[in-house]
Amino acid sequence: CVVWVGAAIWWYRGPFQESKGAYNLGNAFFAPIPMIAYILVRNISAEGRRWYSNLPHFLGKLTLESYLMQYHVWLSNNASQLLTIVPGYPLINMILATCLFVCTSHRLNYLTLSLRGQLLPDNSQKCLTGAAGFLGTLLFYRIIGGALQATNA
């Protein structure tokens, strides 16, 4: 455990302080160091295992949504800059864009779970009824599309 704490300190003073390009080159190799150190230090005692941080738990539920929304909300200018809300104040922009990003990702997560419950309910009969309705709708639009294509030909 002491070795991992030492490795985390080395990571913070070494690779973490590098320029963006140099950090990105080695991130795949060094990224596990702080996570493993955190897990080991947290699990040293029974008291530490009783508590957990709500923030990683909350953000962990939003992984798909945050991946999808990062380019639409957080980044601008072909994903090379953070969204500018208040020009000239980068810290305020970072805080506001991050709040907007997390709130939008949370809302999208809620909508994803709601839509999943409607399209794939736990009851198999309702699931089959929904699938038949979906396929019927697709067939209806395919017939309409074919009719429109035939009239334009």
Solvent accessible surface area in square Angstrom, and as a share of the most:
residue,aa,sasa,rsa
1,C,67,0.40
2,V,129,0.74
3,V,119,0.68
4,W,85,0.30
5,V,56,0.32
6,G,37,0.36
7,A,25,0.19
8,A,23,0.18
9,I,92,0.47
10,W,129,0.45
11,W,35,0.12
12,Y,118,0.45
13,R,185,0.68
14,G,23,0.22
15,P,13,0.08
16,F,97,0.40
17,Q,106,0.47
18,E,94,0.42
19,S,76,0.49
20,K,155,0.66
21,G,46,0.44
22,A,45,0.35
23,Y,56,0.21
24,N,88,0.45
25,L,149,0.74
26,G,13,0.13
27,N,54,0.28
28,A,84,0.65
29,F,158,0.66
30,F,62,0.26
31,A,30,0.24
32,P,54,0.34
33,I,24,0.12
34,P,37,0.23
35,M,117,0.52
36,I,61,0.31
37,A,6,0.05
38,Y,122,0.46
39,I,90,0.46
40,L,64,0.32
41,V,72,0.42
42,R,70,0.26
43,N,55,0.28
44,I,116,0.59
45,S,53,0.34
46,A,65,0.51
47,E,94,0.42
48,G,24,0.23
49,R,120,0.44
50,R,161,0.59
51,W,155,0.55
52,Y,137,0.52
53,S,52,0.33
54,N,103,0.53
55,L,114,0.56
56,P,80,0.50
57,H,102,0.45
58,F,62,0.26
59,L,75,0.37
60,G,42,0.41
61,K,118,0.50
62,L,4,0.02
63,T,87,0.51
64,L,103,0.51
65,E,5,0.02
66,S,31,0.20
67,Y,143,0.54
68,L,88,0.44
69,M,30,0.13
70,Q,45,0.20
71,Y,123,0.47
72,H,145,0.65
73,V,19,0.11
74,W,66,0.23
75,L,50,0.25
76,S,38,0.24
77,N,97,0.50
78,N,153,0.78
79,A,46,0.36
80,S,83,0.53
81,Q,102,0.45
82,L,47,0.23
83,L,53,0.26
84,T,80,0.47
85,I,77,0.39
86,V,50,0.29
87,P,103,0.65
88,G,72,0.69
89,Y,124,0.47
90,P,105,0.66
91,L,128,0.64
92,I,78,0.40
93,N,10,0.05
94,M,90,0.40
95,I,94,0.48
96,L,74,0.37
97,A,0,0.00
98,T,43,0.25
99,C,72,0.43
100,L,85,0.42
101,F,16,0.07
102,V,37,0.21
103,C,87,0.52
104,T,40,0.23
105,S,1,0.01
106,H,88,0.39
107,R,133,0.49
108,L,51,0.26
109,N,22,0.12
110,Y,125,0.47
111,L,83,0.41
112,T,53,0.31
113,L,106,0.53
114,S,44,0.28
115,L,100,0.50
116,R,113,0.41
117,G,32,0.30
118,Q,131,0.58
119,L,99,0.49
120,L,102,0.51
121,P,33,0.21
122,D,138,0.72
123,N,77,0.39
124,S,83,0.53
125,Q,121,0.54
126,K,127,0.54
127,C,36,0.22
128,L,119,0.59
129,T,87,0.50
130,G,36,0.34
131,A,47,0.36
132,A,64,0.49
133,G,43,0.41
134,F,115,0.48
135,L,113,0.56
136,G,38,0.37
137,T,66,0.38
138,L,92,0.46
139,L,110,0.55
140,F,114,0.48
141,Y,135,0.51
142,R,164,0.60
143,I,106,0.54
144,I,74,0.37
145,G,31,0.30
146,G,28,0.27
147,A,54,0.42
148,L,108,0.54
149,Q,124,0.55
150,A,73,0.56
151,T,111,0.65
152,N,131,0.67
153,A,122,0.94
